[in-house]
Amino acid sequence: MVDFLQQFHPVVQALLAGLFTWGLTALGAATVFMAKEIDKKILDTMLGFAGGVMIAASYWSLLAPAIEMSENQDVPAWFPPMVGFLLGGIFLGGIDKILPHLHLGFPIEEAEGIKTSFRCSTLLILAVTLHNIPEGLAVGVAFGAIASGFPSATLPVAIALAIGIGIQNFPEGLVISVPLRGEGMSRFKS
């Protein structure tokens, strides 16, 4: 896979990686064609697995390389990644307060963000969109670091990050499509 991707410009590599992660989300969502409901224990296990994959991918593919890249600067090596981590958290916290969205399993009355008359399904989709912004940024940054010539940024690391995000996107697609189907949407719209 590395040999195949090496022939492309890093922007194309990032695009292909993004399409891969989207494809696994779509594959997870396609489970509505096989079943209308998924056992809650299985769903919870898949989500726990997805969370673990994302934590590991966040550290090994983003934070650890950022700390390594910061070692030759005049500040402690942990400081630039910490600032980026905090700014990212503040950004997502701000978007979370503004963008109307609904967390899975909550009643419409508990929608967060600016009050709106959006349907439950629309709010759920907005929540997933909010969640996917940092994932897309992570994939883009991983491939962009390669293009910038950072020594610790390698194609296998960027591919591993995209695979990790893709793996955790499968249950996310499932978690979104099954409730939408249960809400009465057609299989194709779910």
C-alpha positions in Angstrom: 0.0 0.0 0.0 2.9 2.4 0.8 4.4 1.8 -2.6 1.1 2.5 -4.3 0.5 5.8 -2.4 4.1 7.0 -2.8 3.5 7.7 -6.5 1.0 10.4 -5.6 1.4 14.0 -4.4 0.7 14.3 -0.6 -2.6 16.2 -1.3 -3.8 13.3 -3.4 -2.6 10.9 -0.7 -4.6 12.8 1.9 -7.7 12.8 -0.4 -7.4 9.0 -0.9 -7.0 8.5 2.9 -10.1 10.7 3.5 -12.1 8.7 1.0 -11.0 5.6 2.7 -12.2 6.8 6.1 -15.4 7.9 4.5 -15.8 4.5 2.9 -15.6 2.7 6.2 -18.2 5.1 7.7 -20.4 4.3 4.7 -19.8 0.6 5.2 -20.9 0.9 8.8 -24.0 2.9 7.8 -24.8 0.2 5.3 -25.6 -2.2 8.1 -29.2 -0.8 7.9 -29.6 -3.0 4.8 -29.0 -6.1 6.9 -30.8 -5.3 10.2 -33.2 -2.7 11.5 -31.8 -3.0 15.1 -28.4 -3.9 16.5 -28.0 -5.4 20.1 -27.1 -2.6 22.5 -24.2 -4.6 24.0 -22.7 -5.1 20.6 -23.1 -1.4 19.8 -21.6 -0.4 23.1 -18.6 -2.7 22.6 -18.0 -1.4 19.1 -18.1 2.2 20.4 -15.7 1.4 23.2 -13.4 -0.2 20.7 -13.7 2.9 18.4 -12.8 5.1 21.4 -9.8 3.1 22.2 -8.6 3.2 18.6 -9.0 7.0 18.5 -7.1 7.5 21.8 -4.2 5.3 20.5 -4.2 7.0 17.1 -4.3 10.4 18.7 -1.2 9.7 20.8 0.9 7.5 18.4 0.2 9.4 15.2 -0.3 13.0 16.4 1.0 13.8 19.9 4.1 11.7 20.0 5.4 12.9 16.6 4.5 16.5 17.6 6.6 16.1 20.8 9.4 14.6 18.8 9.3 17.5 16.3 9.5 20.0 19.1 12.6 18.6 20.7 15.1 21.0 19.0 13.2 24.2 20.0 13.9 26.7 22.8 10.8 25.6 24.7 10.1 22.3 26.4 9.3 19.6 23.8 5.8 19.1 25.3 4.8 22.8 25.2 3.9 23.2 21.4 1.8 20.1 21.3 0.1 21.1 24.6 -0.8 24.5 23.2 -2.2 22.9 20.0 -4.1 20.3 22.1 -5.6 23.1 24.3 -6.5 25.3 21.3 -8.2 22.3 19.6 -10.2 21.6 22.7 -11.2 25.3 23.0 -12.2 25.3 19.3 -14.3 22.2 19.6 -15.8 23.4 22.9 -16.9 26.6 21.2 -18.3 24.9 18.2 -20.1 22.5 20.6 -21.8 25.5 22.2 -22.8 27.1 18.9 -23.7 24.3 16.5 -27.1 22.8 17.2 -26.8 19.1 17.8 -28.2 16.1 19.7 -26.3 13.3 21.3 -27.4 9.7 20.6 -30.2 8.5 22.8 -31.2 11.9 24.2 -34.6 13.4 23.8 -35.0 16.4 21.4 -35.5 18.6 24.4 -31.9 18.1 25.4 -30.5 19.3 22.1 -27.3 21.4 22.6 -26.1 24.6 20.9 -28.2 27.4 19.6 -31.9 26.6 19.9 -33.5 25.5 16.6 -36.5 23.8 15.2 -34.3 21.1 13.4 -35.6 17.5 13.5 -33.9 15.0 15.8 -32.2 13.3 12.8 -30.7 16.6 11.6 -29.3 17.4 15.0 -27.8 13.9 15.2 -26.1 14.4 11.8 -24.7 17.8 13.0 -23.2 16.1 16.0 -21.4 13.6 13.8 -20.2 16.3 11.5 -18.8 18.2 14.5 -17.0 15.0 15.6 -15.6 14.4 12.2 -13.9 17.8 11.8 -10.9 16.9 13.9 -10.6 13.5 12.3 -10.3 15.0 8.8 -7.9 17.6 10.2 -5.7 14.8 11.7 -5.5 12.9 8.4 -4.7 16.1 6.5 -2.1 17.2 9.0 -0.4 13.7 8.9 -0.1 13.8 5.1 0.8 17.6 5.2 3.6 16.9 7.6 5.1 14.5 5.0 4.9 17.2 2.3 6.6 19.7 4.7 9.5 17.3 5.1 9.2 16.6 8.9 11.6 13.7 9.5 9.3 11.9 11.9 6.3 12.2 9.5 6.3 9.2 7.3 3.9 7.7 4.9 3.4 4.5 7.0 2.5 6.6 10.1 0.0 8.7 8.1 -1.5 5.5 6.6 -1.7 3.9 10.1 -3.6 7.0 11.3 -6.0 6.9 8.4 -6.6 3.2 9.0 -7.2 3.8 12.7 -9.7 6.6 12.0 -11.3 4.4 9.4 -11.7 1.5 11.8 -13.3 3.6 14.4 -15.6 5.2 11.8 -17.3 1.9 11.0 -19.2 1.7 14.3 -19.9 5.5 14.0 -21.6 4.9 10.7 -23.6 2.1 12.3 -24.5 4.2 15.3 -25.9 7.0 13.1 -27.8 4.9 10.5 -29.5 2.5 12.8 -31.3 5.1 15.0 -32.3 7.0 11.8 -33.8 3.8 10.4 -35.5 3.2 13.7 -37.0 6.7 13.5 -38.7 5.7 10.3 -36.3 6.9 7.6 -35.9 4.6 4.6 -32.8 2.4 4.4 -31.3 4.6 1.7 -31.8 7.8 3.6 -30.5 6.3 6.8 
